[in-house]
Amino acid sequence: MVIAMGKKDARFLFVALILASYLCIVIGVLTKMMPVVTLIGLGTIGFGWKAAKGALRYYNDTNQLVPVLGANVITILGTQALLAVGYVIARFI
């Protein structure tokens, strides 16, 4: 996607997808498709903010982008882990 869009435009898609992932959690809870306790998946929002802000700022500087990519990995894996924990907790309450 980055090749087709270019770095400058792809950074906005990246931020939009991060926002969409958090919105899916909130909307899932509001529509009762997900248990309320899965809102703990929003616990990675700080890392998501860091990744989004860094992508917007450093999209053209690879050395500055590396820590941003680390924050993105923490965001993805952390959100998935917290969602899984939320579902497990919901099963037992």
Contacts in CASP RR format, 6 or more apart in sequence:
PFRMAT RR
TARGET T0000
AUTHOR 0000-0000-0000
METHOD contacts of the structure
MODEL  1
MVIAMGKKDARFLFVALILASYLCIVIGVLTKMMPVVTLIGLGTIGFGWK
AAKGALRYYNDTNQLVPVLGANVITILGTQALLAVGYVIARFI
1 10 0 8 1.000
1 13 0 8 1.000
2 10 0 8 1.000
5 13 0 8 1.000
7 59 0 8 1.000
7 60 0 8 1.000
8 59 0 8 1.000
8 60 0 8 1.000
10 59 0 8 1.000
11 55 0 8 1.000
11 56 0 8 1.000
11 59 0 8 1.000
12 56 0 8 1.000
14 52 0 8 1.000
14 55 0 8 1.000
15 52 0 8 1.000
15 55 0 8 1.000
15 56 0 8 1.000
18 48 0 8 1.000
18 51 0 8 1.000
18 52 0 8 1.000
18 75 0 8 1.000
19 52 0 8 1.000
21 79 0 8 1.000
22 42 0 8 1.000
22 45 0 8 1.000
25 34 0 8 1.000
25 38 0 8 1.000
25 39 0 8 1.000
25 41 0 8 1.000
25 42 0 8 1.000
25 79 0 8 1.000
25 83 0 8 1.000
26 39 0 8 1.000
26 42 0 8 1.000
28 34 0 8 1.000
29 35 0 8 1.000
29 36 0 8 1.000
29 38 0 8 1.000
29 39 0 8 1.000
35 86 0 8 1.000
35 87 0 8 1.000
35 90 0 8 1.000
36 90 0 8 1.000
37 86 0 8 1.000
37 89 0 8 1.000
37 90 0 8 1.000
37 93 0 8 1.000
38 83 0 8 1.000
38 86 0 8 1.000
38 87 0 8 1.000
38 90 0 8 1.000
40 82 0 8 1.000
40 83 0 8 1.000
40 85 0 8 1.000
40 86 0 8 1.000
41 78 0 8 1.000
41 79 0 8 1.000
41 82 0 8 1.000
41 83 0 8 1.000
41 86 0 8 1.000
43 79 0 8 1.000
43 82 0 8 1.000
44 74 0 8 1.000
44 75 0 8 1.000
44 78 0 8 1.000
44 79 0 8 1.000
44 82 0 8 1.000
47 71 0 8 1.000
47 72 0 8 1.000
47 74 0 8 1.000
47 75 0 8 1.000
47 78 0 8 1.000
48 71 0 8 1.000
48 72 0 8 1.000
48 75 0 8 1.000
50 68 0 8 1.000
50 71 0 8 1.000
51 68 0 8 1.000
51 69 0 8 1.000
51 70 0 8 1.000
51 71 0 8 1.000
51 72 0 8 1.000
51 75 0 8 1.000
54 64 0 8 1.000
54 65 0 8 1.000
54 68 0 8 1.000
54 71 0 8 1.000
55 65 0 8 1.000
55 68 0 8 1.000
55 72 0 8 1.000
57 64 0 8 1.000
58 64 0 8 1.000
58 65 0 8 1.000
58 68 0 8 1.000
59 65 0 8 1.000
END
